[in-house]
Amino acid sequence: MQFLVLGSLKLMNGEKAVALSGDRRRATLGLLLLNANREVATSKLLEGLWNIEETPATARKILQNAVRGLRVMFAEHARGDTRPPALLTCAHGYQLQVDPEQVDMYRFYRQAQAGRAELAVGRPGAAAQTLREVLGLWRGQALADLVETGHSWAELTALQSARLDVMEDYYEAELANGRHQAVLNDLEAMVKAEPLRERACHQLMLALYRSGRQTDALSVYRRVRMRLAEQFGLEPGRELRLLQHAILVHDPAIAVPAGPTRPVMISGPVPQAGNLPHPAAPALAPAPCPPPALITPAAPVAPGRAVPPVPAAPPLAPPVAGRTGASAMLIRADFGTGSRPADLGEALERTAATVREEVERLGGVVAGSTGSVTLALFLPASPHEAGSAEAAERAVGAAVSLRRRLCSDLPDGARPALRAAVATGEIPLRPGESLPRPLPVDGALLADCESLLQSAEDREIVVCGRTRRLTASAIRYGRAGGLHPRWTVRAQDRDCLAPPEVLDREPELDVLSSLLEHVRRRARPHLVLVLGSAGIGKSPLLAAFERRVGNAATVRLDPRGPVAMPDVAELAAHRPLVVFADDLHLADNQVLETVEDLLDLPEPRPLLVVAAARPELFRRRPGWGEGRRQATRMTLEAVTLDPVEAPAERDLPRHAHAAL
């Protein structure tokens, strides 16, 4: 006897269908089959057969009659089976004992795992064939006849989800075989029915791109991003964002494979007949994998469990030994849809030339350009924190200059809708080189930059938190709210780069200068904790003191980033060292302990630590920094605006002050 649940419930005795009458009897059998070889509590069966408010007083009697009828039917039609089904009465309910090979659902699970195993060992052709046969077991929605009569069980939802997972595995295998055209229509139908399944959206984008439909692939990304934002306030996952970037820059890693590729798969063991996967938690659920980096030629691109491996060709670059800071600028200029193709092409060419000119003028490199989007990379002059700040300032300065040239200096009819984003992160640093050559573009950095660009509105320049911190002494920023809170460069170019009012903080600056001189003479570490509420002027004070520091080295700590301290003892061996730590109330315990450890160097060193924080720091770490003779606390009070005259000549964008 065969039990078919992948469609309307059917019982087959050889080639002949077995009649099964009665809705309650059919529903009882369906729920027992979904939990085959497991005890199902009577209470669960009653809840599955009736809604709580509709359960009749004779419900248990009806259930017992249904079970009796099923036992009679099994006795009549399973005489020739080597392992006939048995419906047992247990302590708390019933258990249907059945050979897994007699239930199409369990054959589906077993054969699907076999297809995945073939995909894992680099046989996508065989995997596609196996998975195609597996999906052929389905005749429609699982237990469709029972669903039509109003039955809705969690096991059915899990089974349908497992089917979608296998469909995605099949599409993965066909894409690895280069058969994107064969699955394109099915992928479009699946994404239309399941618009929030990011793996299917990823596969559809890849299939569309390989079919020469780049704009359609990007439209898929925009639709899923809009749905996620509107329904859940979320951004697409990292892998989907990386694929969108790869499409924008025409990354060769996502081109049609020359031959079948060998995916690497992460999945559970193949289930044995005695240890069947439960439909409520099937072994076919997608397993996470490390996020791929799509920008380098050898990087993997597919999400989920199947990921194309690194090609066996010789490596294009030496092994990575370290990383250095860099800033990426992504700028998008969209012209009106009413423009003629010739005019639009000319406008895009002019824009690309302008972008390249400004980027190169400020020492950057255009790393990629497609359509209306251009990616530029700004590398530091040195691998230290100061170099990263300088590179970030040049990147933001380029965006500001482009906004002026492309929006303010053009007549209304020729102005594009302009958005720009700047993100600062790290890129690989090769052995024996102070800076990487040729220039790499790290996938994570590019993904962060594109995520910022998606949140930008017309004429906005959006920056990441690290870029803002590095450039706070040079650029004015505002905090935009709405669905996606973000840091933006001030709307008017002259305002964002002009020196703001310099508040009268001379007494505080004199104290800091005096402490630096004290450290220089005594060669003893000293901590200055600058306290004040938000907007009181802590960051401008640190920036102003940093500019006053003469014959001393300076280092800045990122409170929200990983602790990567240079050799402090070495830096302070021949001249004083000033370590700046802004926004210390945002730092984790590791950063706070690192700052305290600076005061306990094994040898005397002229070291001044200048930290700034809000009073919230002491709510989390009461007494932090107290009990030390070499510690000073400075509390800032509000001052009356008394601007002092700033120098007339300011270079873009290095010498402007911050306005917080």
C-alpha positions in Angstrom: 0.0 0.0 0.0 1.3 3.5 -0.9 0.3 6.7 0.9 0.5 9.9 -1.3 0.3 13.2 0.5 2.2 15.4 -2.0 -1.1 16.5 -3.5 -4.6 15.4 -2.7 -4.6 12.5 -0.2 -4.5 9.2 -2.1 -4.1 5.5 -1.1 -2.9 3.1 -3.7 -3.0 -0.7 -3.6 -0.7 -1.5 -6.4 -2.1 0.3 -9.4 -5.6 0.6 -7.9 -6.8 3.6 -5.8 -8.3 2.7 -2.5 -11.5 4.6 -1.6 -11.4 6.5 1.6 -14.6 8.2 2.6 -15.4 10.6 5.4 -13.8 13.9 6.0 -12.8 13.2 9.6 -11.3 9.8 8.7 -9.3 11.4 5.8 -8.1 14.2 8.1 -7.1 11.8 10.8 -5.1 9.8 8.4 -3.5 12.9 6.9 -2.4 14.2 10.2 -1.0 10.8 11.3 0.9 10.5 8.0 2.5 13.9 8.5 3.7 12.5 11.9 4.3 8.9 10.8 6.2 6.7 13.3 5.6 9.2 16.0 3.0 9.3 18.7 0.4 12.0 18.2 -1.5 13.1 21.3 -5.3 12.8 21.2 -5.6 16.5 22.1 -3.5 17.4 19.0 -5.7 15.2 16.8 -8.9 16.8 18.2 -7.4 20.3 17.6 -6.4 19.3 14.1 -9.9 18.0 13.3 -12.0 20.8 14.8 -11.5 24.4 15.7 -11.6 24.8 19.5 -14.9 26.7 19.5 -16.5 24.1 17.2 -15.4 20.9 18.9 -18.5 18.8 19.6 -19.1 17.0 22.8 -18.8 13.7 21.0 -15.4 14.6 19.4 -13.5 11.8 21.1 -16.1 9.2 20.0 -15.9 10.5 16.4 -12.1 10.2 16.5 -12.3 6.7 17.8 -14.7 5.7 15.0 -12.3 7.2 12.5 -9.4 5.2 13.9 -11.4 2.0 13.9 -12.4 2.6 10.2 -8.7 3.1 9.3 -7.7 -0.1 10.9 -10.4 -2.0 9.1 -9.3 -0.5 5.8 -5.6 -1.4 6.4 -6.6 -5.0 7.2 -8.5 -5.3 4.0 -6.0 -3.8 1.6 -2.5 -4.5 3.1 -2.6 -8.3 3.2 0.2 -8.7 0.7 2.6 -6.1 2.2 5.8 -7.3 3.8 5.5 -4.5 6.3 1.8 -3.6 6.5 0.9 -0.3 8.2 -0.3 -0.5 11.8 -2.3 2.1 13.7 -1.4 1.7 17.4 -3.1 3.0 20.5 -0.5 4.7 22.8 -0.7 6.1 26.3 -1.6 9.5 25.2 -2.8 9.1 21.6 -2.1 7.2 18.5 0.9 6.2 16.3 0.8 5.2 12.7 3.7 2.8 12.0 4.5 2.7 8.3 7.4 1.8 6.0 9.0 5.2 4.9 9.1 3.9 1.3 5.3 3.7 1.4 4.9 7.4 2.0 5.9 9.8 -0.9 6.7 12.6 1.6 9.6 10.6 3.0 10.8 9.5 -0.4 10.9 13.2 -1.2 13.1 13.9 1.8 15.5 11.0 1.1 15.9 11.7 -2.6 16.3 15.4 -2.1 19.2 14.8 0.2 20.7 12.5 -2.4 20.5 15.4 -4.9 22.1 17.8 -2.5 24.9 15.3 -1.9 25.6 15.2 -5.7 25.6 19.0 -5.7 28.1 19.0 -2.8 30.6 16.8 -4.6 30.6 18.9 -7.8 28.1 17.0 -10.0 25.5 19.7 -10.7 24.3 17.8 -13.8 23.4 14.7 -11.8 22.1 16.8 -9.0 19.7 18.7 -11.4 18.4 15.4 -12.7 17.8 13.9 -9.3 16.2 17.1 -7.9 14.0 17.3 -11.0 12.7 13.8 -10.4 12.1 14.7 -6.7 10.0 17.7 -7.6 8.1 15.5 -9.9 6.7 13.6 -6.9 4.5 16.6 -6.2 1.0 16.6 -7.7 0.0 20.0 -6.3 -0.3 21.4 -2.8 0.3 18.9 0.0 -3.1 17.4 1.1 -4.8 19.9 -1.1 -8.2 18.3 -0.6 -8.0 18.7 3.2 -6.7 22.2 2.9 -9.8 23.0 0.8 -12.0 21.8 3.6 -10.4 24.2 6.1 -7.6 22.2 7.7 -4.4 24.1 8.3 -1.6 22.4 10.2 2.0 23.5 11.0 3.3 20.3 9.4 1.8 21.4 6.1 3.5 24.8 6.3 6.9 23.1 7.0 6.4 20.6 4.2 5.6 23.4 1.7 8.7 25.3 2.9 10.8 22.2 2.3 9.5 22.0 -1.2 10.5 25.6 -1.9 14.0 24.8 -0.5 14.4 21.9 -2.9 13.2 24.1 -5.8 15.9 26.6 -4.9 18.5 23.7 -4.8 17.3 22.6 -8.3 17.7 26.1 -9.6 21.1 26.3 -8.0 22.2 23.2 -9.8 20.9 24.4 -13.2 22.6 27.8 -12.8 25.8 25.9 -12.1 25.2 24.0 -15.3 24.8 27.3 -17.2 21.1 26.5 -17.9 19.8 29.9 -16.7 17.4 30.2 -19.6 15.8 26.8 -18.7 14.8 27.9 -15.2 14.2 31.6 -15.8 10.4 31.3 -16.2 10.0 29.1 -13.2 12.2 31.4 -11.1 10.0 34.4 -12.1 6.9 32.5 -11.1 8.4 31.5 -7.8 9.6 35.0 -6.9 6.1 36.4 -7.8 4.5 33.9 -5.5 7.2 34.2 -2.7 8.6 37.7 -3.1 10.5 37.7 0.3 12.6 34.5 -0.3 15.9 36.2 -0.8 17.7 33.1 -2.2 15.2 32.8 -5.0 15.5 36.5 -5.7 19.2 36.1 -5.8 18.9 33.2 -8.3 16.4 35.2 -10.4 18.7 38.2 -10.5 21.6 36.0 -11.6 19.6 34.3 -14.3 18.3 37.6 -15.6 21.8 39.1 -15.7 23.2 36.1 -17.5 20.4 36.4 -20.0 21.4 40.0 -20.8 18.6 41.6 -18.8 20.7 43.6 -16.4 18.0 46.3 -15.7 15.5 43.6 -15.0 17.9 42.0 -12.5 18.3 45.3 -10.7 14.6 45.8 -10.7 14.1 42.5 -8.8 16.5 43.9 -6.1 14.6 47.2 -5.9 11.3 45.4 -5.5 12.5 43.0 -2.7 14.2 45.9 -0.9 11.1 48.0 -1.0 9.0 45.1 0.3 11.4 44.4 3.2 11.5 48.1 4.1 7.8 48.7 4.0 6.7 45.5 5.8 9.5 44.9 8.3 11.8 48.0 8.2 14.7 45.8 7.0 17.4 45.9 4.3 18.1 43.0 2.0 20.6 40.4 3.3 24.3 40.8 2.7 24.5 38.2 -0.1 21.7 39.9 -2.1 23.4 43.3 -1.7 26.7 41.9 -2.8 25.1 40.4 -6.0 23.6 43.8 -6.8 27.1 45.3 -6.6 28.5 42.6 -8.8 25.9 43.3 -11.4 26.6 47.1 -11.2 30.3 46.6 -11.8 29.9 43.7 -14.3 31.9 41.4 -12.0 33.3 38.5 -14.2 32.7 36.1 -11.2 28.9 36.1 -12.0 29.2 35.5 -15.7 27.9 32.3 -17.3 30.2 29.5 -16.2 32.3 27.9 -19.0 31.4 24.5 -17.6 29.6 23.0 -14.6 31.0 24.4 -11.4 31.5 22.5 -8.2 29.5 24.0 -5.3 30.4 23.6 -1.7 27.4 22.7 0.4 26.6 22.9 4.1 23.8 20.6 5.2 22.9 17.9 7.7 23.5 14.2 7.3 21.3 12.1 5.0 18.4 10.7 7.1 18.2 7.0 7.6 14.9 5.1 7.5 15.0 4.6 11.3 15.7 8.3 11.9 13.3 10.1 9.7 13.2 13.9 9.6 10.2 15.4 11.2 8.2 17.6 8.8 8.0 20.3 11.5 11.8 20.6 11.5 12.9 19.0 8.2 16.6 18.3 7.6 16.2 20.2 4.4 16.1 23.6 6.0 18.7 26.0 4.5 21.9 26.1 6.4 23.9 29.4 6.7 27.2 29.8 5.0 30.0 32.4 5.3 29.1 35.5 3.3 30.8 35.6 -0.1 32.8 38.5 -1.4 31.7 39.1 -5.0 34.1 41.8 -6.1 37.3 39.8 -6.3 37.5 37.5 -9.4 37.9 34.4 -7.3 35.1 35.1 -4.8 32.0 32.9 -4.4 28.7 34.4 -5.3 25.8 32.1 -4.5 23.9 32.3 -1.2 22.5 29.5 0.9 24.1 26.1 0.9 25.5 25.9 -2.6 28.5 28.2 -3.1 30.8 28.1 -6.2 34.4 27.5 -5.0 37.5 29.4 -5.7 38.8 28.4 -9.2 41.8 26.2 -9.4 43.7 28.7 -11.5 46.9 30.3 -10.0 46.2 33.0 -7.5 46.1 36.5 -8.9 47.7 38.1 -5.8 50.0 37.1 -3.0 48.4 36.0 0.3 46.9 38.8 2.4 49.0 39.7 5.4 47.0 42.6 6.8 44.5 45.3 6.0 44.5 49.1 5.6 41.8 51.7 5.8 40.2 53.1 2.6 37.1 55.1 1.7 34.7 54.2 -1.1 32.4 56.7 -2.8 29.4 55.5 -4.8 27.5 58.2 -6.8 24.4 57.9 -8.8 23.1 60.4 -11.3 19.7 59.7 -12.9 18.4 61.8 -15.7 14.7 62.1 -16.7 13.0 59.2 -18.4 11.7 61.6 -21.1 15.1 62.2 -22.5 15.9 60.9 -26.0 18.4 58.0 -26.0 21.0 60.1 -27.8 20.7 62.9 -25.3 20.7 60.5 -22.4 23.8 58.8 -23.6 25.6 62.2 -24.0 24.5 63.2 -20.5 25.8 60.0 -18.9 29.1 60.4 -20.7 29.5 64.0 -19.5 28.6 63.0 -16.0 31.1 60.1 -16.0 33.8 62.4 -17.3 33.0 64.9 -14.6 33.1 62.3 -11.9 36.4 60.9 -13.1 37.9 64.4 -13.2 36.9 65.3 -9.6 37.9 61.9 -8.3 41.3 62.0 -9.8 41.8 65.7 -8.8 41.4 64.6 -5.2 43.7 61.6 -5.5 41.1 58.9 -5.9 40.7 56.1 -8.5 37.5 55.2 -10.4 37.1 51.5 -9.7 34.0 50.8 -11.8 31.3 52.5 -13.7 28.1 51.3 -15.3 25.2 53.4 -16.5 24.4 56.1 -14.0 26.5 54.6 -11.1 30.2 55.2 -10.5 32.4 53.7 -7.8 35.5 55.5 -6.6 38.2 54.4 -4.1 40.3 56.7 -2.0 43.4 55.2 -0.4 45.3 56.7 2.5 48.8 58.2 2.1 49.8 56.0 5.0 48.2 52.9 6.6 47.7 54.7 10.0 44.5 56.3 11.4 45.5 59.8 10.3 45.9 58.5 6.7 42.4 57.0 6.9 41.0 60.3 8.0 42.7 62.1 5.2 41.4 59.6 2.6 37.8 59.9 4.0 38.0 63.7 3.8 39.0 63.5 0.2 36.2 61.1 -0.6 33.6 63.3 1.0 35.2 66.4 -0.6 34.8 64.7 -4.0 31.1 64.0 -3.4 30.6 67.6 -2.3 32.3 69.0 -5.4 30.4 66.7 -7.6 27.1 67.8 -6.1 28.0 71.4 -6.8 29.1 70.8 -10.3 26.3 68.4 -11.3 23.4 70.1 -9.5 24.2 73.7 -8.6 26.2 74.7 -11.7 23.8 73.3 -14.3 20.5 74.7 -15.6 17.3 73.1 -14.3 16.7 71.0 -17.4 20.1 69.5 -17.4 20.3 68.6 -13.7 20.3 64.9 -12.7 18.8 63.4 -9.6 22.0 62.9 -7.7 22.7 60.7 -4.7 26.1 59.9 -3.2 27.4 57.7 -0.3 30.8 57.4 1.3 31.8 54.4 3.5 35.1 53.8 5.2 36.4 50.4 5.9 39.4 48.2 5.2 41.0 46.5 2.2 43.7 43.8 2.0 47.3 44.8 2.5 49.8 42.5 0.8 53.1 41.4 2.3 56.0 43.8 1.7 53.8 46.6 0.5 52.9 49.8 2.2 49.8 50.1 0.0 48.1 47.4 -2.1 48.7 47.3 -5.9 46.7 46.8 -8.0 43.8 48.3 -6.0 41.3 45.8 -4.6 37.7 46.6 -3.7 36.5 44.8 -0.7 33.0 43.4 -1.0 31.9 44.3 2.5 33.0 47.9 2.0 31.2 48.1 -1.3 28.0 46.6 0.3 28.1 49.1 3.1 28.4 51.9 0.6 25.5 50.7 -1.5 23.3 50.3 1.5 24.0 54.0 2.4 23.2 55.0 -1.2 19.8 53.3 -1.1 18.8 55.4 1.9 19.9 58.7 0.3 17.4 61.1 -1.1 17.9 63.5 -4.0 21.1 65.7 -3.6 22.0 63.9 -0.4 25.4 62.7 0.5 25.2 60.0 3.1 28.2 58.7 5.1 28.8 55.8 7.5 29.5 56.4 11.2 33.2 55.8 10.8 33.5 58.3 8.0 31.7 60.9 10.0 34.0 60.3 13.0 37.1 60.6 10.9 36.0 63.8 9.2 34.1 65.5 12.0 36.8 68.2 12.2 36.5 69.0 8.5 32.8 68.5 7.4 29.5 69.6 8.9 27.0 66.8 9.2 23.3 66.6 10.1 21.2 63.7 11.3 18.4 62.8 8.9 15.5 60.9 10.4 12.6 58.9 8.8 12.6 55.2 8.0 16.4 55.1 7.6 18.2 57.4 10.0 21.5 58.5 8.5 24.3 61.0 8.7 24.3 63.5 5.8 26.5 66.3 4.6 24.9 69.7 5.2 22.6 70.6 2.3 24.5 73.7 1.2 28.0 73.1 -0.1 29.3 76.4 1.2 27.9 75.5 4.7 29.3 72.0 4.9 32.8 73.0 4.1 33.0 76.5 5.6 34.6 76.9 9.0 31.8 77.0 11.7 31.8 79.3 14.6 34.7 78.6 16.9 33.5 78.6 20.5 35.5 80.0 23.3 37.2 76.9 24.7 40.6 78.5 25.3 40.6 77.7 29.0 40.0 74.0 28.3 42.6 74.0 25.5 45.1 75.7 27.9 44.5 73.0 30.5 45.1 70.3 27.9 48.2 72.0 26.7 49.5 72.3 30.2 48.9 68.6 30.9 50.7 67.6 27.7 53.7 69.6 28.8 53.5 67.9 32.3 53.5 64.5 30.5 56.4 65.6 28.4 58.5 66.5 31.4 57.6 63.7 33.8 57.4 60.9 31.2 54.3 59.5 32.9 51.0 58.5 31.3 48.0 60.7 32.1 44.3 60.4 31.4 42.0 63.4 30.7 38.3 62.5 30.6 36.2 65.3 28.9 32.5 65.0 30.0 29.5 66.7 28.7 26.0 66.3 27.2 25.3 65.7 23.5 26.2 68.8 21.4 28.1 70.5 24.2 31.3 70.6 22.0 33.4 67.6 23.2 34.4 66.5 19.7 35.3 70.0 18.5 37.4 70.4 21.6 39.3 67.2 20.9 39.8 68.2 17.2 41.0 71.7 18.2 43.5 70.3 20.6 44.7 67.7 18.0 45.5 70.6 15.7 47.5 72.4 18.4 49.6 69.4 19.2 53.1 70.2 18.0 56.0 67.9 18.5 53.9 64.9 19.5 52.5 61.8 17.7 48.8 61.3 17.7 46.6 58.2 17.5 42.8 58.0 17.4 40.8 55.1 18.9 37.5 54.1 17.3 35.1 53.3 20.2 32.8 51.2 18.0 35.4 49.4 16.0 37.8 46.6 16.9 40.7 47.5 19.1 43.8 47.8 16.9 46.3 49.8 19.0 49.8 50.4 17.5 52.9 49.8 19.7 52.3 52.7 22.1 55.6 52.2 23.9 57.5 52.4 20.6 55.6 55.5 19.5 56.2 57.3 22.8 59.8 56.3 23.1 61.3 59.4 21.5 58.5 62.0 21.7 55.2 62.5 23.5 52.1 60.5 22.3 48.5 61.7 22.5 45.8 59.1 22.2 42.3 60.5 21.3 39.2 58.5 22.2 36.0 60.2 21.3 32.4 59.0 22.1 33.8 56.7 24.8 30.3 56.1 26.2 29.7 54.0 23.0 32.7 51.8 23.6 32.5 48.2 24.7 34.3 46.9 27.7 37.3 45.8 25.7 37.9 49.3 24.5 37.4 50.8 28.0 39.9 48.3 29.5 42.4 49.1 26.7 42.2 52.8 27.5 42.8 52.1 31.2 45.7 49.7 30.4 47.5 52.6 28.7 48.0 54.1 32.1 49.9 51.0 33.3 52.7 50.8 30.8 55.6 48.6 32.0 58.1 51.5 31.4 57.6 55.3 31.9 56.5 57.0 28.7 55.2 60.5 27.9 51.6 59.5 27.0 48.5 61.7 27.2 45.1 60.0 26.7 42.3 62.5 25.9 38.9 60.8 26.0 35.5 62.3 25.6 32.2 60.8 26.8 28.7 61.6 27.8 27.6 61.0 31.5 25.9 57.8 30.4 29.3 56.1 30.5 29.1 55.9 34.3 25.7 54.3 34.3 27.3 51.3 32.6 30.7 51.5 34.2 30.4 53.4 37.6 33.7 54.8 38.7 35.5 54.2 35.4 38.9 56.0 35.4 38.6 57.0 39.1 41.1 56.2 41.8 44.1 57.1 39.7 46.5 59.9 40.5 47.3 60.3 36.9 43.7 61.0 35.8 41.8 64.3 35.4 38.2 64.9 34.8 37.0 67.9 32.8 33.3 68.7 32.6 32.2 71.0 29.8 29.6 73.7 30.5 27.5 75.5 27.9 29.2 78.7 26.7 27.8 81.7 25.0 28.5 81.7 21.3 31.4 84.1 20.9 32.8 83.4 17.5 36.5 84.0 17.0 37.7 84.9 13.5 38.9 81.9 11.6 41.7 82.0 9.0 40.5 83.4 5.6 42.1 80.7 3.5 40.9 77.1 4.1 42.0 74.2 2.0 39.2 71.7 1.0 38.4 70.0 3.2 41.3 69.6 5.7 41.1 72.7 8.0 37.4 73.2 8.6 36.1 72.7 12.1 33.2 70.4 13.2 29.7 71.5 14.0 27.9 68.9 16.1 
